[in-house]
Amino acid sequence: FNSEDSCDGKCLDGAILSDSWLSGSFVAASLRGCSFQRSNVKVSNFSNADLRGADFRGAALCGTTFIGARTDGIQLEGAYYHSAEFKQGEVPTW
């Protein structure tokens, strides 16, 4: 999966993308309950996406955009974003 591909507006609820490398556009996509554990999702665009319950624990998020995304219940423990590692329960204001 590369940055030329687009999942804008697609429904990928529950997809398991753990231990993956991907870079793409997920603008306004529905990704509820998706697992991105330990994945490299650098330089992806999750703007206005529905990420409720998504699991990004241990993921690399550098250069990733989450502006306007719904993040209720998102898990980020151990994920890092430009040398900052998230702690349990911590969710930034993107």
PyMOL Python script that loads the backbone (N, CA, C, O; Angstrom):
from pymol import cmd

cmd.read_pdbstr("""\
ATOM      1  N   PHE A   1       0.857  -1.170   0.000  1.00  0.00           N
ATOM      2  CA  PHE A   1       0.000   0.000   0.000  1.00  0.00           C
ATOM      3  C   PHE A   1       0.895   1.223   0.000  1.00  0.00           C
ATOM      4  O   PHE A   1       1.759   1.336   0.870  1.00  0.00           O
ATOM      5  N   ASN A   2       0.729   2.127  -0.924  1.00  0.00           N
ATOM      6  CA  ASN A   2       1.597   3.302  -0.957  1.00  0.00           C
ATOM      7  C   ASN A   2       0.786   4.579  -1.079  1.00  0.00           C
ATOM      8  O   ASN A   2      -0.436   4.539  -1.223  1.00  0.00           O
ATOM      9  N   SER A   3       1.465   5.698  -1.022  1.00  0.00           N
ATOM     10  CA  SER A   3       0.818   7.004  -0.978  1.00  0.00           C
ATOM     11  C   SER A   3       0.035   7.343  -2.243  1.00  0.00           C
ATOM     12  O   SER A   3      -0.730   8.308  -2.240  1.00  0.00           O
ATOM     13  N   GLU A   4       0.199   6.593  -3.304  1.00  0.00           N
ATOM     14  CA  GLU A   4      -0.572   6.846  -4.511  1.00  0.00           C
ATOM     15  C   GLU A   4      -1.971   6.245  -4.408  1.00  0.00           C
ATOM     16  O   GLU A   4      -2.872   6.633  -5.152  1.00  0.00           O
ATOM     17  N   ASP A   5      -2.154   5.300  -3.490  1.00  0.00           N
ATOM     18  CA  ASP A   5      -3.449   4.676  -3.290  1.00  0.00           C
ATOM     19  C   ASP A   5      -4.268   5.527  -2.332  1.00  0.00           C
ATOM     20  O   ASP A   5      -3.716   6.216  -1.474  1.00  0.00           O
ATOM     21  N   SER A   6      -5.576   5.478  -2.480  1.00  0.00           N
ATOM     22  CA  SER A   6      -6.444   6.268  -1.622  1.00  0.00           C
ATOM     23  C   SER A   6      -7.559   5.406  -1.062  1.00  0.00           C
ATOM     24  O   SER A   6      -8.199   4.634  -1.776  1.00  0.00           O
ATOM     25  N   CYS A   7      -7.773   5.559   0.236  1.00  0.00           N
ATOM     26  CA  CYS A   7      -8.915   4.932   0.894  1.00  0.00           C
ATOM     27  C   CYS A   7      -9.846   6.011   1.416  1.00  0.00           C
ATOM     28  O   CYS A   7     -10.606   5.775   2.355  1.00  0.00           O
ATOM     29  N   ASP A   8      -9.794   7.186   0.821  1.00  0.00           N
ATOM     30  CA  ASP A   8     -10.644   8.294   1.236  1.00  0.00           C
ATOM     31  C   ASP A   8     -12.106   7.861   1.201  1.00  0.00           C
ATOM     32  O   ASP A   8     -12.593   7.346   0.194  1.00  0.00           O
ATOM     33  N   GLY A   9     -12.801   8.080   2.327  1.00  0.00           N
ATOM     34  CA  GLY A   9     -14.220   7.799   2.412  1.00  0.00           C
ATOM     35  C   GLY A   9     -14.610   6.335   2.449  1.00  0.00           C
ATOM     36  O   GLY A   9     -15.802   6.026   2.481  1.00  0.00           O
ATOM     37  N   LYS A  10     -13.657   5.429   2.444  1.00  0.00           N
ATOM     38  CA  LYS A  10     -13.953   3.996   2.442  1.00  0.00           C
ATOM     39  C   LYS A  10     -14.285   3.505   3.846  1.00  0.00           C
ATOM     40  O   LYS A  10     -13.892   4.131   4.830  1.00  0.00           O
ATOM     41  N   CYS A  11     -15.000   2.398   3.946  1.00  0.00           N
ATOM     42  CA  CYS A  11     -15.288   1.751   5.221  1.00  0.00           C
ATOM     43  C   CYS A  11     -14.362   0.548   5.369  1.00  0.00           C
ATOM     44  O   CYS A  11     -14.458  -0.427   4.624  1.00  0.00           O
ATOM     45  N   LEU A  12     -13.464   0.641   6.349  1.00  0.00           N
ATOM     46  CA  LEU A  12     -12.522  -0.439   6.639  1.00  0.00           C
ATOM     47  C   LEU A  12     -12.647  -0.865   8.102  1.00  0.00           C
ATOM     48  O   LEU A  12     -11.677  -1.330   8.701  1.00  0.00           O
ATOM     49  N   ASP A  13     -13.831  -0.708   8.670  1.00  0.00           N
ATOM     50  CA  ASP A  13     -14.052  -1.033  10.079  1.00  0.00           C
ATOM     51  C   ASP A  13     -13.544  -2.439  10.401  1.00  0.00           C
ATOM     52  O   ASP A  13     -13.831  -3.403   9.691  1.00  0.00           O
ATOM     53  N   GLY A  14     -12.775  -2.525  11.504  1.00  0.00           N
ATOM     54  CA  GLY A  14     -12.294  -3.813  11.993  1.00  0.00           C
ATOM     55  C   GLY A  14     -11.120  -4.410  11.246  1.00  0.00           C
ATOM     56  O   GLY A  14     -10.704  -5.525  11.564  1.00  0.00           O
ATOM     57  N   ALA A  15     -10.572  -3.716  10.273  1.00  0.00           N
ATOM     58  CA  ALA A  15      -9.429  -4.252   9.514  1.00  0.00           C
ATOM     59  C   ALA A  15      -8.234  -4.458  10.440  1.00  0.00           C
ATOM     60  O   ALA A  15      -8.004  -3.668  11.355  1.00  0.00           O
ATOM     61  N   ILE A  16      -7.484  -5.513  10.198  1.00  0.00           N
ATOM     62  CA  ILE A  16      -6.289  -5.804  10.984  1.00  0.00           C
ATOM     63  C   ILE A  16      -5.080  -5.516  10.100  1.00  0.00           C
ATOM     64  O   ILE A  16      -4.782  -6.251   9.158  1.00  0.00           O
ATOM     65  N   LEU A  17      -4.391  -4.421  10.433  1.00  0.00           N
ATOM     66  CA  LEU A  17      -3.217  -3.989   9.675  1.00  0.00           C
ATOM     67  C   LEU A  17      -1.986  -3.955  10.578  1.00  0.00           C
ATOM     68  O   LEU A  17      -1.038  -3.213  10.320  1.00  0.00           O
ATOM     69  N   SER A  18      -2.007  -4.761  11.633  1.00  0.00           N
ATOM     70  CA  SER A  18      -0.888  -4.805  12.576  1.00  0.00           C
ATOM     71  C   SER A  18       0.373  -5.303  11.885  1.00  0.00           C
ATOM     72  O   SER A  18       0.316  -6.101  10.950  1.00  0.00           O
ATOM     73  N   ASP A  19       1.526  -4.807  12.371  1.00  0.00           N
ATOM     74  CA  ASP A  19       2.838  -5.203  11.860  1.00  0.00           C
ATOM     75  C   ASP A  19       2.982  -4.921  10.362  1.00  0.00           C
ATOM     76  O   ASP A  19       3.666  -5.656   9.650  1.00  0.00           O
ATOM     77  N   SER A  20       2.339  -3.859   9.894  1.00  0.00           N
ATOM     78  CA  SER A  20       2.371  -3.494   8.479  1.00  0.00           C
ATOM     79  C   SER A  20       3.141  -2.205   8.253  1.00  0.00           C
ATOM     80  O   SER A  20       3.409  -1.457   9.194  1.00  0.00           O
ATOM     81  N   TRP A  21       3.489  -1.954   7.023  1.00  0.00           N
ATOM     82  CA  TRP A  21       4.035  -0.666   6.601  1.00  0.00           C
ATOM     83  C   TRP A  21       3.066  -0.130   5.574  1.00  0.00           C
ATOM     84  O   TRP A  21       2.802  -0.775   4.559  1.00  0.00           O
ATOM     85  N   LEU A  22       2.533   1.062   5.840  1.00  0.00           N
ATOM     86  CA  LEU A  22       1.644   1.671   4.870  1.00  0.00           C
ATOM     87  C   LEU A  22       1.741   3.177   4.951  1.00  0.00           C
ATOM     88  O   LEU A  22       2.063   3.744   5.995  1.00  0.00           O
ATOM     89  N   SER A  23       1.460   3.805   3.847  1.00  0.00           N
ATOM     90  CA  SER A  23       1.439   5.255   3.758  1.00  0.00           C
ATOM     91  C   SER A  23       0.362   5.592   2.748  1.00  0.00           C
ATOM     92  O   SER A  23       0.477   5.250   1.572  1.00  0.00           O
ATOM     93  N   GLY A  24      -0.685   6.262   3.203  1.00  0.00           N
ATOM     94  CA  GLY A  24      -1.763   6.548   2.275  1.00  0.00           C
ATOM     95  C   GLY A  24      -2.739   7.570   2.803  1.00  0.00           C
ATOM     96  O   GLY A  24      -2.521   8.186   3.846  1.00  0.00           O
ATOM     97  N   SER A  25      -3.802   7.737   2.078  1.00  0.00           N
ATOM     98  CA  SER A  25      -4.820   8.712   2.409  1.00  0.00           C
ATOM     99  C   SER A  25      -6.088   7.999   2.869  1.00  0.00           C
ATOM    100  O   SER A  25      -6.657   7.174   2.154  1.00  0.00           O
ATOM    101  N   PHE A  26      -6.517   8.344   4.096  1.00  0.00           N
ATOM    102  CA  PHE A  26      -7.710   7.776   4.707  1.00  0.00           C
ATOM    103  C   PHE A  26      -8.659   8.899   5.118  1.00  0.00           C
ATOM    104  O   PHE A  26      -9.347   8.781   6.132  1.00  0.00           O
ATOM    105  N   VAL A  27      -8.707   9.977   4.353  1.00  0.00           N
ATOM    106  CA  VAL A  27      -9.519  11.139   4.685  1.00  0.00           C
ATOM    107  C   VAL A  27     -10.992  10.727   4.739  1.00  0.00           C
ATOM    108  O   VAL A  27     -11.530  10.161   3.788  1.00  0.00           O
ATOM    109  N   ALA A  28     -11.628  11.024   5.871  1.00  0.00           N
ATOM    110  CA  ALA A  28     -13.052  10.736   6.101  1.00  0.00           C
ATOM    111  C   ALA A  28     -13.396   9.254   5.979  1.00  0.00           C
ATOM    112  O   ALA A  28     -14.557   8.907   5.761  1.00  0.00           O
ATOM    113  N   ALA A  29     -12.417   8.389   6.114  1.00  0.00           N
ATOM    114  CA  ALA A  29     -12.670   6.942   6.078  1.00  0.00           C
ATOM    115  C   ALA A  29     -13.196   6.474   7.430  1.00  0.00           C
ATOM    116  O   ALA A  29     -12.948   7.113   8.453  1.00  0.00           O
ATOM    117  N   SER A  30     -13.911   5.373   7.432  1.00  0.00           N
ATOM    118  CA  SER A  30     -14.366   4.760   8.671  1.00  0.00           C
ATOM    119  C   SER A  30     -13.419   3.616   9.000  1.00  0.00           C
ATOM    120  O   SER A  30     -13.355   2.621   8.279  1.00  0.00           O
ATOM    121  N   LEU A  31     -12.682   3.770  10.102  1.00  0.00           N
ATOM    122  CA  LEU A  31     -11.672   2.798  10.527  1.00  0.00           C
ATOM    123  C   LEU A  31     -11.933   2.365  11.965  1.00  0.00           C
ATOM    124  O   LEU A  31     -10.996   2.103  12.719  1.00  0.00           O
ATOM    125  N   ARG A  32     -13.199   2.292  12.340  1.00  0.00           N
ATOM    126  CA  ARG A  32     -13.563   1.939  13.717  1.00  0.00           C
ATOM    127  C   ARG A  32     -13.055   0.547  14.070  1.00  0.00           C
ATOM    128  O   ARG A  32     -13.282  -0.424  13.348  1.00  0.00           O
ATOM    129  N   GLY A  33     -12.358   0.480  15.209  1.00  0.00           N
ATOM    130  CA  GLY A  33     -11.873  -0.797  15.703  1.00  0.00           C
ATOM    131  C   GLY A  33     -10.725  -1.400  14.924  1.00  0.00           C
ATOM    132  O   GLY A  33     -10.383  -2.560  15.156  1.00  0.00           O
ATOM    133  N   CYS A  34     -10.121  -0.673  14.020  1.00  0.00           N
ATOM    134  CA  CYS A  34      -8.984  -1.189  13.248  1.00  0.00           C
ATOM    135  C   CYS A  34      -7.764  -1.375  14.139  1.00  0.00           C
ATOM    136  O   CYS A  34      -7.587  -0.655  15.122  1.00  0.00           O
ATOM    137  N   SER A  35      -6.940  -2.330  13.795  1.00  0.00           N
ATOM    138  CA  SER A  35      -5.704  -2.560  14.526  1.00  0.00           C
ATOM    139  C   SER A  35      -4.510  -2.194  13.645  1.00  0.00           C
ATOM    140  O   SER A  35      -4.296  -2.764  12.576  1.00  0.00           O
ATOM    141  N   PHE A  36      -3.741  -1.219  14.139  1.00  0.00           N
ATOM    142  CA  PHE A  36      -2.498  -0.799  13.499  1.00  0.00           C
ATOM    143  C   PHE A  36      -1.315  -1.057  14.440  1.00  0.00           C
ATOM    144  O   PHE A  36      -0.297  -0.372  14.347  1.00  0.00           O
ATOM    145  N   GLN A  37      -1.436  -2.023  15.333  1.00  0.00           N
ATOM    146  CA  GLN A  37      -0.393  -2.272  16.329  1.00  0.00           C
ATOM    147  C   GLN A  37       0.954  -2.513  15.660  1.00  0.00           C
ATOM    148  O   GLN A  37       1.072  -3.282  14.707  1.00  0.00           O
ATOM    149  N   ARG A  38       1.972  -1.825  16.195  1.00  0.00           N
ATOM    150  CA  ARG A  38       3.365  -1.972  15.746  1.00  0.00           C
ATOM    151  C   ARG A  38       3.560  -1.698  14.256  1.00  0.00           C
ATOM    152  O   ARG A  38       4.553  -2.139  13.677  1.00  0.00           O
ATOM    153  N   SER A  39       2.639  -0.985  13.633  1.00  0.00           N
ATOM    154  CA  SER A  39       2.739  -0.677  12.205  1.00  0.00           C
ATOM    155  C   SER A  39       3.456   0.641  11.968  1.00  0.00           C
ATOM    156  O   SER A  39       3.501   1.509  12.840  1.00  0.00           O
ATOM    157  N   ASN A  40       4.001   0.773  10.800  1.00  0.00           N
ATOM    158  CA  ASN A  40       4.609   2.019  10.362  1.00  0.00           C
ATOM    159  C   ASN A  40       3.583   2.686   9.455  1.00  0.00           C
ATOM    160  O   ASN A  40       3.409   2.292   8.301  1.00  0.00           O
ATOM    161  N   VAL A  41       2.907   3.700   9.989  1.00  0.00           N
ATOM    162  CA  VAL A  41       1.892   4.418   9.204  1.00  0.00           C
ATOM    163  C   VAL A  41       2.331   5.857   8.954  1.00  0.00           C
ATOM    164  O   VAL A  41       1.505   6.757   8.803  1.00  0.00           O
ATOM    165  N   LYS A  42       3.641   6.056   8.912  1.00  0.00           N
ATOM    166  CA  LYS A  42       4.196   7.394   8.717  1.00  0.00           C
ATOM    167  C   LYS A  42       3.667   8.043   7.444  1.00  0.00           C
ATOM    168  O   LYS A  42       3.452   7.375   6.432  1.00  0.00           O
ATOM    169  N   VAL A  43       3.464   9.343   7.510  1.00  0.00           N
ATOM    170  CA  VAL A  43       3.064  10.185   6.387  1.00  0.00           C
ATOM    171  C   VAL A  43       1.703   9.767   5.811  1.00  0.00           C
ATOM    172  O   VAL A  43       1.470   9.900   4.609  1.00  0.00           O
ATOM    173  N   SER A  44       0.815   9.269   6.661  1.00  0.00           N
ATOM    174  CA  SER A  44      -0.547   8.950   6.239  1.00  0.00           C
ATOM    175  C   SER A  44      -1.476  10.086   6.652  1.00  0.00           C
ATOM    176  O   SER A  44      -1.169  10.844   7.572  1.00  0.00           O
ATOM    177  N   ASN A  45      -2.601  10.202   5.975  1.00  0.00           N
ATOM    178  CA  ASN A  45      -3.558  11.250   6.264  1.00  0.00           C
ATOM    179  C   ASN A  45      -4.867  10.631   6.765  1.00  0.00           C
ATOM    180  O   ASN A  45      -5.604  10.004   6.004  1.00  0.00           O
ATOM    181  N   PHE A  46      -5.140  10.822   8.069  1.00  0.00           N
ATOM    182  CA  PHE A  46      -6.356  10.327   8.699  1.00  0.00           C
ATOM    183  C   PHE A  46      -7.295  11.490   9.035  1.00  0.00           C
ATOM    184  O   PHE A  46      -8.122  11.364   9.938  1.00  0.00           O
ATOM    185  N   SER A  47      -7.187  12.603   8.336  1.00  0.00           N
ATOM    186  CA  SER A  47      -8.026  13.773   8.599  1.00  0.00           C
ATOM    187  C   SER A  47      -9.504  13.410   8.477  1.00  0.00           C
ATOM    188  O   SER A  47      -9.928  12.779   7.508  1.00  0.00           O
ATOM    189  N   ASN A  48     -10.281  13.826   9.485  1.00  0.00           N
ATOM    190  CA  ASN A  48     -11.732  13.611   9.516  1.00  0.00           C
ATOM    191  C   ASN A  48     -12.152  12.149   9.449  1.00  0.00           C
ATOM    192  O   ASN A  48     -13.306  11.851   9.142  1.00  0.00           O
ATOM    193  N   ALA A  49     -11.231  11.240   9.732  1.00  0.00           N
ATOM    194  CA  ALA A  49     -11.557   9.810   9.740  1.00  0.00           C
ATOM    195  C   ALA A  49     -12.229   9.429  11.054  1.00  0.00           C
ATOM    196  O   ALA A  49     -12.066  10.113  12.065  1.00  0.00           O
ATOM    197  N   ASP A  50     -12.975   8.350  11.034  1.00  0.00           N
ATOM    198  CA  ASP A  50     -13.591   7.806  12.235  1.00  0.00           C
ATOM    199  C   ASP A  50     -12.665   6.715  12.769  1.00  0.00           C
ATOM    200  O   ASP A  50     -12.646   5.595  12.258  1.00  0.00           O
ATOM    201  N   LEU A  51     -11.898   7.061  13.808  1.00  0.00           N
ATOM    202  CA  LEU A  51     -10.914   6.143  14.396  1.00  0.00           C
ATOM    203  C   LEU A  51     -11.349   5.648  15.776  1.00  0.00           C
ATOM    204  O   LEU A  51     -10.518   5.213  16.574  1.00  0.00           O
ATOM    205  N   ARG A  52     -12.643   5.716  16.052  1.00  0.00           N
ATOM    206  CA  ARG A  52     -13.118   5.280  17.366  1.00  0.00           C
ATOM    207  C   ARG A  52     -12.737   3.821  17.609  1.00  0.00           C
ATOM    208  O   ARG A  52     -13.049   2.930  16.819  1.00  0.00           O
ATOM    209  N   GLY A  53     -12.041   3.609  18.752  1.00  0.00           N
ATOM    210  CA  GLY A  53     -11.635   2.268  19.133  1.00  0.00           C
ATOM    211  C   GLY A  53     -10.454   1.706  18.366  1.00  0.00           C
ATOM    212  O   GLY A  53     -10.107   0.540  18.553  1.00  0.00           O
ATOM    213  N   ALA A  54      -9.827   2.494  17.512  1.00  0.00           N
ATOM    214  CA  ALA A  54      -8.664   2.014  16.750  1.00  0.00           C
ATOM    215  C   ALA A  54      -7.472   1.808  17.678  1.00  0.00           C
ATOM    216  O   ALA A  54      -7.330   2.505  18.682  1.00  0.00           O
ATOM    217  N   ASP A  55      -6.622   0.850  17.337  1.00  0.00           N
ATOM    218  CA  ASP A  55      -5.484   0.481  18.165  1.00  0.00           C
ATOM    219  C   ASP A  55      -4.182   0.770  17.422  1.00  0.00           C
ATOM    220  O   ASP A  55      -3.819   0.071  16.476  1.00  0.00           O
ATOM    221  N   PHE A  56      -3.483   1.824  17.875  1.00  0.00           N
ATOM    222  CA  PHE A  56      -2.203   2.221  17.293  1.00  0.00           C
ATOM    223  C   PHE A  56      -1.052   1.943  18.269  1.00  0.00           C
ATOM    224  O   PHE A  56       0.010   2.551  18.135  1.00  0.00           O
ATOM    225  N   ARG A  57      -1.227   1.050  19.239  1.00  0.00           N
ATOM    226  CA  ARG A  57      -0.174   0.803  20.228  1.00  0.00           C
ATOM    227  C   ARG A  57       1.117   0.350  19.532  1.00  0.00           C
ATOM    228  O   ARG A  57       1.119  -0.577  18.722  1.00  0.00           O
ATOM    229  N   GLY A  58       2.212   1.037  19.879  1.00  0.00           N
ATOM    230  CA  GLY A  58       3.526   0.699  19.338  1.00  0.00           C
ATOM    231  C   GLY A  58       3.759   1.115  17.896  1.00  0.00           C
ATOM    232  O   GLY A  58       4.766   0.725  17.305  1.00  0.00           O
ATOM    233  N   ALA A  59       2.861   1.891  17.317  1.00  0.00           N
ATOM    234  CA  ALA A  59       2.982   2.281  15.905  1.00  0.00           C
ATOM    235  C   ALA A  59       3.854   3.515  15.718  1.00  0.00           C
ATOM    236  O   ALA A  59       3.978   4.342  16.622  1.00  0.00           O
ATOM    237  N   ALA A  60       4.451   3.630  14.546  1.00  0.00           N
ATOM    238  CA  ALA A  60       5.216   4.817  14.159  1.00  0.00           C
ATOM    239  C   ALA A  60       4.272   5.753  13.417  1.00  0.00           C
ATOM    240  O   ALA A  60       3.708   5.387  12.385  1.00  0.00           O
ATOM    241  N   LEU A  61       4.099   6.975  13.950  1.00  0.00           N
ATOM    242  CA  LEU A  61       3.106   7.913  13.412  1.00  0.00           C
ATOM    243  C   LEU A  61       3.720   9.203  12.873  1.00  0.00           C
ATOM    244  O   LEU A  61       2.986  10.152  12.597  1.00  0.00           O
ATOM    245  N   CYS A  62       5.026   9.268  12.717  1.00  0.00           N
ATOM    246  CA  CYS A  62       5.696  10.499  12.285  1.00  0.00           C
ATOM    247  C   CYS A  62       5.140  10.998  10.951  1.00  0.00           C
ATOM    248  O   CYS A  62       4.994  10.232   9.999  1.00  0.00           O
ATOM    249  N   GLY A  63       4.834  12.293  10.899  1.00  0.00           N
ATOM    250  CA  GLY A  63       4.334  12.911   9.680  1.00  0.00           C
ATOM    251  C   GLY A  63       2.894  12.556   9.351  1.00  0.00           C
ATOM    252  O   GLY A  63       2.408  12.870   8.265  1.00  0.00           O
ATOM    253  N   THR A  64       2.209  11.904  10.283  1.00  0.00           N
ATOM    254  CA  THR A  64       0.826  11.489  10.068  1.00  0.00           C
ATOM    255  C   THR A  64      -0.124  12.584  10.542  1.00  0.00           C
ATOM    256  O   THR A  64       0.132  13.233  11.556  1.00  0.00           O
ATOM    257  N   THR A  65      -1.214  12.790   9.816  1.00  0.00           N
ATOM    258  CA  THR A  65      -2.185  13.835  10.124  1.00  0.00           C
ATOM    259  C   THR A  65      -3.479  13.214  10.630  1.00  0.00           C
ATOM    260  O   THR A  65      -4.022  12.293  10.020  1.00  0.00           O
ATOM    261  N   PHE A  66      -3.972  13.740  11.777  1.00  0.00           N
ATOM    262  CA  PHE A  66      -5.210  13.268  12.376  1.00  0.00           C
ATOM    263  C   PHE A  66      -6.196  14.420  12.598  1.00  0.00           C
ATOM    264  O   PHE A  66      -7.126  14.275  13.392  1.00  0.00           O
ATOM    265  N   ILE A  67      -6.021  15.535  11.935  1.00  0.00           N
ATOM    266  CA  ILE A  67      -6.847  16.724  12.164  1.00  0.00           C
ATOM    267  C   ILE A  67      -8.318  16.408  11.900  1.00  0.00           C
ATOM    268  O   ILE A  67      -8.678  15.925  10.826  1.00  0.00           O
ATOM    269  N   GLY A  68      -9.161  16.688  12.892  1.00  0.00           N
ATOM    270  CA  GLY A  68     -10.597  16.489  12.769  1.00  0.00           C
ATOM    271  C   GLY A  68     -11.064  15.056  12.907  1.00  0.00           C
ATOM    272  O   GLY A  68     -12.257  14.783  12.776  1.00  0.00           O
ATOM    273  N   ALA A  69     -10.145  14.127  13.172  1.00  0.00           N
ATOM    274  CA  ALA A  69     -10.529  12.716  13.302  1.00  0.00           C
ATOM    275  C   ALA A  69     -11.275  12.471  14.606  1.00  0.00           C
ATOM    276  O   ALA A  69     -11.014  13.127  15.615  1.00  0.00           O
ATOM    277  N   ARG A  70     -12.201  11.527  14.578  1.00  0.00           N
ATOM    278  CA  ARG A  70     -12.901  11.096  15.793  1.00  0.00           C
ATOM    279  C   ARG A  70     -12.030  10.042  16.457  1.00  0.00           C
ATOM    280  O   ARG A  70     -11.760   8.995  15.869  1.00  0.00           O
ATOM    281  N   THR A  71     -11.593  10.311  17.672  1.00  0.00           N
ATOM    282  CA  THR A  71     -10.610   9.445  18.322  1.00  0.00           C
ATOM    283  C   THR A  71     -11.088   8.864  19.653  1.00  0.00           C
ATOM    284  O   THR A  71     -10.257   8.428  20.450  1.00  0.00           O
ATOM    285  N   ASP A  72     -12.393   8.840  19.921  1.00  0.00           N
ATOM    286  CA  ASP A  72     -12.896   8.258  21.162  1.00  0.00           C
ATOM    287  C   ASP A  72     -12.432   6.803  21.269  1.00  0.00           C
ATOM    288  O   ASP A  72     -12.645   6.005  20.356  1.00  0.00           O
ATOM    289  N   GLY A  73     -11.795   6.469  22.394  1.00  0.00           N
ATOM    290  CA  GLY A  73     -11.375   5.100  22.630  1.00  0.00           C
ATOM    291  C   GLY A  73     -10.135   4.655  21.881  1.00  0.00           C
ATOM    292  O   GLY A  73      -9.775   3.479  21.934  1.00  0.00           O
ATOM    293  N   ILE A  74      -9.470   5.572  21.180  1.00  0.00           N
ATOM    294  CA  ILE A  74      -8.250   5.216  20.458  1.00  0.00           C
ATOM    295  C   ILE A  74      -7.164   4.810  21.450  1.00  0.00           C
ATOM    296  O   ILE A  74      -7.070   5.382  22.536  1.00  0.00           O
ATOM    297  N   GLN A  75      -6.345   3.828  21.084  1.00  0.00           N
ATOM    298  CA  GLN A  75      -5.249   3.366  21.925  1.00  0.00           C
ATOM    299  C   GLN A  75      -3.920   3.728  21.267  1.00  0.00           C
ATOM    300  O   GLN A  75      -3.650   3.352  20.126  1.00  0.00           O
ATOM    301  N   LEU A  76      -3.095   4.467  22.013  1.00  0.00           N
ATOM    302  CA  LEU A  76      -1.823   4.952  21.462  1.00  0.00           C
ATOM    303  C   LEU A  76      -0.606   4.588  22.314  1.00  0.00           C
ATOM    304  O   LEU A  76       0.507   5.015  22.008  1.00  0.00           O
ATOM    305  N   GLU A  77      -0.798   3.826  23.353  1.00  0.00           N
ATOM    306  CA  GLU A  77       0.308   3.507  24.255  1.00  0.00           C
ATOM    307  C   GLU A  77       1.500   2.925  23.482  1.00  0.00           C
ATOM    308  O   GLU A  77       1.356   1.965  22.725  1.00  0.00           O
ATOM    309  N   GLY A  78       2.669   3.522  23.688  1.00  0.00           N
ATOM    310  CA  GLY A  78       3.893   3.055  23.045  1.00  0.00           C
ATOM    311  C   GLY A  78       4.071   3.524  21.615  1.00  0.00           C
ATOM    312  O   GLY A  78       5.126   3.299  21.023  1.00  0.00           O
ATOM    313  N   ALA A  79       3.068   4.170  21.046  1.00  0.00           N
ATOM    314  CA  ALA A  79       3.222   4.731  19.701  1.00  0.00           C
ATOM    315  C   ALA A  79       4.098   5.971  19.799  1.00  0.00           C
ATOM    316  O   ALA A  79       4.146   6.620  20.844  1.00  0.00           O
ATOM    317  N   TYR A  80       4.776   6.295  18.738  1.00  0.00           N
ATOM    318  CA  TYR A  80       5.607   7.501  18.782  1.00  0.00           C
ATOM    319  C   TYR A  80       5.342   8.399  17.584  1.00  0.00           C
ATOM    320  O   TYR A  80       5.013   7.958  16.483  1.00  0.00           O
ATOM    321  N   TYR A  81       5.507   9.685  17.867  1.00  0.00           N
ATOM    322  CA  TYR A  81       5.270  10.733  16.893  1.00  0.00           C
ATOM    323  C   TYR A  81       6.386  11.754  17.055  1.00  0.00           C
ATOM    324  O   TYR A  81       6.400  12.505  18.031  1.00  0.00           O
ATOM    325  N   HIS A  82       7.314  11.789  16.119  1.00  0.00           N
ATOM    326  CA  HIS A  82       8.454  12.714  16.170  1.00  0.00           C
ATOM    327  C   HIS A  82       9.146  12.687  17.535  1.00  0.00           C
ATOM    328  O   HIS A  82       9.243  13.714  18.207  1.00  0.00           O
ATOM    329  N   SER A  83       9.613  11.543  17.929  1.00  0.00           N
ATOM    330  CA  SER A  83      10.383  11.278  19.157  1.00  0.00           C
ATOM    331  C   SER A  83       9.587  11.382  20.446  1.00  0.00           C
ATOM    332  O   SER A  83      10.170  11.230  21.520  1.00  0.00           O
ATOM    333  N   ALA A  84       8.287  11.633  20.397  1.00  0.00           N
ATOM    334  CA  ALA A  84       7.444  11.628  21.600  1.00  0.00           C
ATOM    335  C   ALA A  84       6.709  10.292  21.644  1.00  0.00           C
ATOM    336  O   ALA A  84       6.039   9.908  20.685  1.00  0.00           O
ATOM    337  N   GLU A  85       6.841   9.592  22.764  1.00  0.00           N
ATOM    338  CA  GLU A  85       6.153   8.311  22.913  1.00  0.00           C
ATOM    339  C   GLU A  85       4.932   8.497  23.799  1.00  0.00           C
ATOM    340  O   GLU A  85       5.022   9.073  24.884  1.00  0.00           O
ATOM    341  N   PHE A  86       3.802   8.012  23.335  1.00  0.00           N
ATOM    342  CA  PHE A  86       2.557   8.162  24.084  1.00  0.00           C
ATOM    343  C   PHE A  86       2.486   7.173  25.240  1.00  0.00           C
ATOM    344  O   PHE A  86       2.910   6.023  25.124  1.00  0.00           O
ATOM    345  N   LYS A  87       1.951   7.638  26.336  1.00  0.00           N
ATOM    346  CA  LYS A  87       1.749   6.809  27.512  1.00  0.00           C
ATOM    347  C   LYS A  87       0.306   6.308  27.536  1.00  0.00           C
ATOM    348  O   LYS A  87      -0.537   6.809  26.792  1.00  0.00           O
ATOM    349  N   GLN A  88       0.023   5.329  28.383  1.00  0.00           N
ATOM    350  CA  GLN A  88      -1.315   4.748  28.472  1.00  0.00           C
ATOM    351  C   GLN A  88      -2.350   5.842  28.722  1.00  0.00           C
ATOM    352  O   GLN A  88      -2.185   6.671  29.617  1.00  0.00           O
ATOM    353  N   GLY A  89      -3.405   5.834  27.934  1.00  0.00           N
ATOM    354  CA  GLY A  89      -4.504   6.783  28.088  1.00  0.00           C
ATOM    355  C   GLY A  89      -4.259   8.156  27.494  1.00  0.00           C
ATOM    356  O   GLY A  89      -5.166   8.988  27.476  1.00  0.00           O
ATOM    357  N   GLU A  90      -3.050   8.412  27.005  1.00  0.00           N
ATOM    358  CA  GLU A  90      -2.721   9.726  26.452  1.00  0.00           C
ATOM    359  C   GLU A  90      -3.183   9.827  25.001  1.00  0.00           C
ATOM    360  O   GLU A  90      -2.866   8.976  24.170  1.00  0.00           O
ATOM    361  N   VAL A  91      -3.932  10.878  24.719  1.00  0.00           N
ATOM    362  CA  VAL A  91      -4.387  11.159  23.353  1.00  0.00           C
ATOM    363  C   VAL A  91      -4.107  12.635  23.088  1.00  0.00           C
ATOM    364  O   VAL A  91      -4.641  13.491  23.794  1.00  0.00           O
ATOM    365  N   PRO A  92      -3.297  12.952  22.104  1.00  0.00           N
ATOM    366  CA  PRO A  92      -2.994  14.347  21.821  1.00  0.00           C
ATOM    367  C   PRO A  92      -4.177  15.074  21.190  1.00  0.00           C
ATOM    368  O   PRO A  92      -5.114  14.451  20.691  1.00  0.00           O
ATOM    369  N   THR A  93      -4.116  16.372  21.220  1.00  0.00           N
ATOM    370  CA  THR A  93      -5.099  17.175  20.481  1.00  0.00           C
ATOM    371  C   THR A  93      -4.463  17.479  19.142  1.00  0.00           C
ATOM    372  O   THR A  93      -3.686  18.427  19.026  1.00  0.00           O
ATOM    373  N   TRP A  94      -4.773  16.710  18.157  1.00  0.00           N
ATOM    374  CA  TRP A  94      -4.143  16.802  16.847  1.00  0.00           C
ATOM    375  C   TRP A  94      -4.417  18.129  16.258  1.00  0.00           C
ATOM    376  O   TRP A  94      -3.972  18.414  15.146  1.00  0.00           O
TER     377      TRP A  94
END
""", "prot")
cmd.dss("prot")
cmd.show_as("cartoon", "prot")
cmd.util.cbc("prot")
cmd.orient("prot")
